[in-house]
Amino acid sequence: MDEKKRQEALADAASRLGDNSAATLGVLGELWDQAFFEGRLAALDELQDRLCVCMK
């Protein structure tokens, strides 16, 4: 996802919360980044598990 779409999604989420303040956008951005990072780690763990099973 490009940065423009990310910002639009964050603005939409803030709007749904009823708070478009910079603080809210900042917190939502941090949550987004953390979820993305953890999702990527989970995907890498899954890939590693599958490769290990195939290599045995």
Contacts in CASP RR format, 6 or more apart in sequence:
PFRMAT RR
TARGET T0000
AUTHOR 0000-0000-0000
METHOD contacts of the structure
MODEL  1
MDEKKRQEALADAASRLGDNSAATLGVLGELWDQAFFEGRLAALDELQDR
LCVCMK
1 9 0 8 1.000
6 32 0 8 1.000
9 32 0 8 1.000
10 25 0 8 1.000
10 26 0 8 1.000
10 28 0 8 1.000
10 29 0 8 1.000
10 32 0 8 1.000
11 20 0 8 1.000
11 25 0 8 1.000
13 28 0 8 1.000
14 20 0 8 1.000
14 21 0 8 1.000
14 24 0 8 1.000
14 25 0 8 1.000
14 28 0 8 1.000
17 24 0 8 1.000
END
